[in-house]
Amino acid sequence: MRSLPLFHRIAGTPVIVLGEGDMATPKRRFVERAGGEVIADLQEGIDKGARLAFIAHDDAAMCEADAIRARCAGLLVNVVDRPELCDFTTPSLLERDPVLIAIGTSGASAGLAKQLRLRLEGLLPADLGTLASRLNEWRGRIKDKWPAMADRRQALDKALTSGGVLDPLAEGSADRVAAWLDGDTPQAQSGRVEITLASLDPEDLTLRQARLLGSADAVLHDPAVPPEILDRSRADALRFPLPFEGREPDGLVILIKT
């Protein structure tokens, strides 16, 4: 990845936004929507403990000078339309509160990010945010039903997968959360599943192999398996190169052979 995607909480905190006009106004609005306090003076923002600065002057030299000053004060800097001067970039956002999908191109093309967002807007149902809220509301009952984290993760994966009872792309999934918890839900998938790769190109993974990797709690793999394939698993999945010696990990274990 060229950038580390993070969601930064700024509610109630000062954020510097410098500049006026068409480039600065969207950044000011962006900060306000996230609950931040917009500070239009660089030194005032530094004195108040701001951690982020958006710089959108019409004058390129002024942008460069303020970017250096802000960075020297320890702030992360975004200079509008100057990716080479940015510590971070702002994504195109798709909101289904509390679900927030951020689409970025590492500054390569804001237009591409926007068009991807518009396409996704038509795919995501209006009640997607309600589904997220219901799952959060019933978090305690979900933990009671599946006390082990690996079982809980697999049960959620099964329910939220394409065609599952809580498929997030299907209208009405939010209304099925309680029935899903009250029902006789099948045991979450666990144990070991073996995958033999047809090639070392991640694009040659079958849909089933990609789905299993995305659901795995642990991955045991031949040393020859490239990182590009291993990265198709969850970021928090355990990884062990073969030969593996030790206690079998809990949950769904994927064994990858070449």
SELOTOR-615653 format. One line per 4 residues: number of its first residue (from 1); their letters; for each residue x, y negated, z of C-alpha. Coordinates in nm, 3 decimals, padded with zeros to 5 digits. Layout:
BEGIN
NUM) A) X Y Z  ... .
% end
This chain:
BEGIN
1) MRSL) 00.000 00.000 00.000  00.121 -00.349 -00.078  -00.075 -00.499 00.211  -00.193 -00.376 00.551 .
5) PLFH) -00.574 -00.417 00.558  -00.694 -00.542 00.897  -01.008 -00.703 01.035  -00.897 -01.001 01.242 .
9) RIAG) -01.135 -01.128 01.513  -01.127 -01.508 01.529  -01.459 -01.593 01.702  -01.404 -01.887 01.934 .
13) TPVI) -01.039 -01.934 01.836  -00.875 -02.219 01.642  -00.786 -02.164 01.276  -00.604 -02.426 01.070 .
17) VLGE) -00.755 -02.518 00.733  -00.565 -02.791 00.548  -00.682 -02.969 00.234  -00.999 -03.103 00.079 .
21) GDMA) -01.211 -03.025 -00.223  -01.297 -02.712 -00.414  -01.007 -02.500 -00.287  -01.035 -02.587 00.082 .
25) TPKR) -01.413 -02.582 00.126  -01.457 -02.204 00.069  -01.180 -02.130 00.322  -01.342 -02.359 00.578 .
29) RFVE) -01.675 -02.184 00.524  -01.502 -01.845 00.543  -01.356 -01.926 00.886  -01.684 -02.068 01.018 .
33) RAGG) -01.880 -01.758 00.914  -01.643 -01.548 01.126  -01.696 -01.778 01.425  -01.361 -01.957 01.414 .
37) EVIA) -01.299 -02.320 01.509  -01.172 -02.507 01.203  -00.879 -02.739 01.275  -00.788 -02.981 00.995 .
41) DLQE) -00.460 -03.106 01.144  -00.154 -02.881 01.143  00.006 -03.007 01.464  -00.325 -03.005 01.650 .
45) GIDK) -00.380 -02.646 01.544  -00.031 -02.546 01.656  -00.085 -02.717 01.992  -00.416 -02.534 02.038 .
49) GARL) -00.255 -02.196 01.976  -00.385 -02.120 01.627  -00.254 -01.795 01.477  -00.375 -01.839 01.118 .
53) AFIA) -00.340 -02.121 00.868  -00.512 -02.171 00.532  -00.340 -02.432 00.315  -00.527 -02.572 00.015 .
57) HDDA) -00.372 -02.906 -00.083  -00.394 -03.019 -00.445  -00.024 -03.112 -00.425  00.200 -02.805 -00.466 .
61) AMCE) 00.496 -02.960 -00.281  00.272 -03.046 00.016  00.148 -02.686 00.024  00.503 -02.554 00.034 .
65) ADAI) 00.610 -02.795 00.306  00.311 -02.720 00.533  00.351 -02.347 00.472  00.712 -02.360 00.592 .
69) RARC) 00.618 -02.570 00.896  00.329 -02.342 00.993  00.535 -02.026 00.945  00.819 -02.170 01.157 .
73) AGLL) 00.560 -02.226 01.433  00.475 -01.855 01.423  00.150 -01.870 01.223  00.042 -01.634 00.946 .
77) VNVV) -00.012 -01.843 00.633  -00.242 -01.824 00.331  -00.173 -02.075 00.053  -00.466 -02.084 -00.188 .
81) DRPE) -00.381 -01.955 -00.536  -00.013 -01.912 -00.442  00.024 -01.541 -00.350  00.403 -01.570 -00.338 .
85) LCDF) 00.364 -01.810 -00.042  00.107 -01.598 00.144  00.155 -01.379 00.450  -00.200 -01.255 00.396 .
89) TTPS) -00.469 -01.279 00.130  -00.846 -01.302 00.167  -01.063 -01.027 00.018  -01.394 -01.035 -00.161 .
93) LLER) -01.655 -00.939 00.100  -01.963 -00.723 00.086  -02.174 -00.753 00.402  -02.428 -00.516 00.550 .
97) DPVL) -02.386 -00.630 00.910  -02.217 -00.470 01.102  -02.071 -00.297 00.795  -01.816 -00.518 00.624 .
101) IAIG) -01.643 -00.400 00.306  -01.337 -00.597 00.201  -01.203 -00.563 -00.154  -00.854 -00.692 -00.222 .
105) TSGA) -00.598 -00.680 -00.501  -00.295 -00.810 -00.303  -00.346 -01.143 -00.477  -00.330 -00.994 -00.828 .
109) SAGL) -00.682 -01.092 -00.940  -00.958 -01.249 -00.733  -01.190 -01.211 -01.033  -01.142 -00.835 -01.038 .
113) AKQL) -01.215 -00.811 -00.664  -01.532 -01.016 -00.716  -01.662 -00.796 -00.997  -01.595 -00.480 -00.797 .
117) RLRL) -01.793 -00.632 -00.510  -02.085 -00.715 -00.739  -02.091 -00.357 -00.870  -02.088 -00.215 -00.517 .
121) EGLL) -02.367 -00.450 -00.411  -02.603 -00.258 -00.636  -02.496 00.079 -00.493  -02.530 00.015 -00.121 .
125) PADL) -02.881 00.028 00.030  -03.011 -00.266 00.230  -03.038 -00.058 00.550  -02.672 00.050 00.555 .
129) GTLA) -02.601 -00.189 00.843  -02.897 -00.048 01.035  -02.750 00.302 00.996  -02.421 00.181 01.146 .
133) SRLN) -02.605 00.014 01.435  -02.809 00.328 01.507  -02.497 00.545 01.513  -02.340 00.301 01.757 .
137) EWRG) -02.658 00.294 01.968  -02.662 00.675 01.990  -02.287 00.709 02.045  -02.340 00.852 02.394 .
141) RIKD) -02.580 01.123 02.273  -02.347 01.212 01.987  -02.064 01.263 02.237  -02.288 01.472 02.460 .
145) KWPA) -02.386 01.699 02.170  -02.029 01.739 02.042  -01.792 01.679 02.337  -01.480 01.776 02.138 .
149) MADR) -01.361 01.496 01.910  -01.281 01.734 01.624  -01.632 01.886 01.635  -01.788 01.540 01.656 .
153) RQAL) -01.591 01.414 01.358  -01.682 01.716 01.148  -02.052 01.690 01.239  -02.057 01.325 01.135 .
157) DKAL) -01.869 01.404 00.814  -02.126 01.670 00.726  -02.421 01.441 00.797  -02.274 01.139 00.617 .
161) TSGG) -02.144 01.318 00.309  -02.314 01.286 -00.029  -02.652 01.458 00.000  -02.620 01.486 00.378 .
165) VLDP) -02.903 01.400 00.615  -02.741 01.061 00.688  -02.599 00.995 00.340  -02.507 00.622 00.362 .
169) LAEG) -02.596 00.565 -00.005  -02.950 00.700 00.040  -03.235 00.473 00.146  -03.390 00.562 00.482 .
173) SADR) -03.087 00.733 00.637  -03.105 00.496 00.934  -03.449 00.633 01.021  -03.318 00.991 01.035 .
177) VAAW) -03.051 00.947 01.306  -03.274 01.045 01.599  -03.416 01.348 01.414  -03.062 01.453 01.322 .
181) LDGD) -02.960 01.449 01.687  -03.277 01.627 01.802  -03.255 01.894 01.533  -03.073 02.225 01.533 .
185) TPQA) -02.761 02.094 01.365  -02.525 02.359 01.223  -02.190 02.401 01.394  -01.929 02.161 01.262 .
189) QSGR) -01.672 02.314 01.027  -01.349 02.422 01.196  -01.072 02.673 01.149  -00.822 02.692 00.866 .
193) VEIT) -00.886 02.637 00.493  -00.614 02.707 00.236  -00.562 02.489 -00.072  -00.331 02.594 -00.356 .
197) LASL) -00.238 02.301 -00.577  -00.254 02.335 -00.953  -00.002 02.051 -00.983  00.171 01.787 -00.771 .
201) DPED) -00.030 01.505 -00.931  -00.296 01.372 -00.688  -00.522 01.300 -00.986  -00.547 01.675 -01.046 .
205) LTLR) -00.710 01.743 -00.707  -01.055 01.895 -00.742  -01.351 01.723 -00.579  -01.363 02.000 -00.317 .
209) QARL) -00.992 01.964 -00.239  -01.023 01.587 -00.206  -01.326 01.625 00.022  -01.148 01.879 00.244 .
213) LGSA) -00.840 01.659 00.274  -01.056 01.363 00.368  -01.223 01.566 00.644  -00.917 01.744 00.783 .
217) DAVL) -00.809 01.701 01.144  -00.465 01.850 01.068  -00.271 01.924 00.749  -00.007 02.198 00.724 .
221) HDPA) 00.185 02.158 00.400  00.474 02.284 00.194  00.761 02.032 00.208  00.729 01.994 -00.171 .
225) VPPE) 00.381 01.840 -00.143  00.428 01.470 -00.232  00.315 01.189 -00.001  00.065 01.073 -00.266 .
229) ILDR) -00.137 01.389 -00.204  -00.093 01.387 00.173  -00.217 01.028 00.180  -00.556 01.152 00.056 .
233) SRAD) -00.609 01.283 00.411  -00.725 01.057 00.694  -00.461 00.822 00.831  -00.504 00.973 01.179 .
237) ALRF) -00.492 01.337 01.065  -00.200 01.534 01.208  00.062 01.646 00.953  00.301 01.940 00.993 .
241) PLPF) 00.549 02.059 00.727  00.580 02.435 00.687  00.699 02.656 00.842  00.480 02.546 01.134 .
245) EGRE) 00.555 02.686 01.477  00.323 02.601 01.760  -00.034 02.620 01.879  -00.294 02.596 01.603 .
249) PDGL) -00.438 02.240 01.599  -00.804 02.192 01.686  -01.075 02.123 01.431  -01.051 02.163 01.054 .
253) VILI) -00.696 02.258 00.951  -00.599 02.239 00.584  -00.307 02.452 00.464  -00.162 02.315 00.137 .
257) KT) 00.055 02.539 -00.079  00.224 02.462 -00.408 .
% end
